[in-house]
Amino acid sequence: HGESSRLYRELVHEHQLVSEIMVGTDDRRGPDLFSVFGLVAQGHVPSEVTPIVFAAIERIAREGVTERELGRVRN
């Protein structure tokens, strides 16, 4: 969440493909929906953003999160 999040850094700062990115769930008990919303920057299309989002999710599934990231969440 926020400007220090992986997706924000990658999509807004590094690639400049979106101007805003939001990630969240509906906070339901049991199965839930994980959503990613982004405002695609002028001159770009959603198909440029999608592979980067999926790659980031795959990296987290494969490698997990860092202790630093967990610490930020806890705070």
C-alpha positions in Angstrom: 0.0 0.0 0.0 1.2 3.5 -0.7 4.1 5.0 -2.6 6.6 2.6 -1.2 4.7 -0.5 -2.4 6.2 -2.8 -5.0 3.6 -2.1 -7.7 3.6 1.7 -7.1 7.4 1.8 -7.4 7.5 -0.4 -10.5 4.5 0.9 -12.4 4.5 4.6 -11.4 8.1 5.5 -10.9 10.1 2.9 -12.9 8.0 2.3 -16.0 5.6 5.4 -15.7 2.8 3.3 -17.1 0.2 4.3 -14.5 -0.4 7.5 -12.5 -2.1 5.6 -9.6 -2.3 2.0 -8.5 -4.6 0.5 -5.8 -4.6 -3.1 -4.5 -7.0 -4.6 -2.1 -9.6 -7.2 -1.1 -13.2 -7.1 0.1 -12.1 -8.3 3.6 -14.4 -11.2 3.6 -14.1 -14.3 5.7 -13.2 -17.3 3.5 -12.7 -16.9 -0.2 -12.2 -13.3 -1.3 -11.4 -11.2 -4.3 -8.0 -9.7 -4.8 -8.3 -6.6 -7.0 -5.8 -4.4 -8.7 -6.9 -1.0 -10.0 -4.7 1.4 -11.9 -5.1 4.6 -13.8 -3.2 4.1 -17.0 -1.0 7.0 -17.9 -1.6 9.0 -21.0 0.0 7.4 -24.0 -0.1 3.9 -22.6 -2.7 1.0 -22.7 -3.8 -1.5 -20.1 -2.1 -4.4 -22.0 1.3 -2.8 -21.1 0.4 -2.9 -17.4 -1.1 -6.4 -17.0 2.1 -8.5 -17.5 4.0 -6.4 -15.0 1.2 -6.8 -12.4 1.1 -10.6 -12.9 4.9 -10.9 -12.8 4.9 -9.0 -9.5 2.3 -11.4 -8.0 4.2 -14.4 -9.3 7.4 -13.1 -7.7 5.7 -12.7 -4.3 4.1 -16.2 -4.6 7.5 -17.7 -5.5 9.8 -15.7 -3.2 7.5 -14.4 -0.5 7.8 -10.9 1.1 10.9 -9.5 2.8 11.2 -8.9 6.5 11.3 -5.1 5.8 8.0 -5.3 4.0 6.4 -7.3 6.8 7.7 -4.7 9.3 6.1 -1.9 7.3 2.8 -3.7 7.3 2.9 -4.3 11.0 3.6 -0.6 11.7 
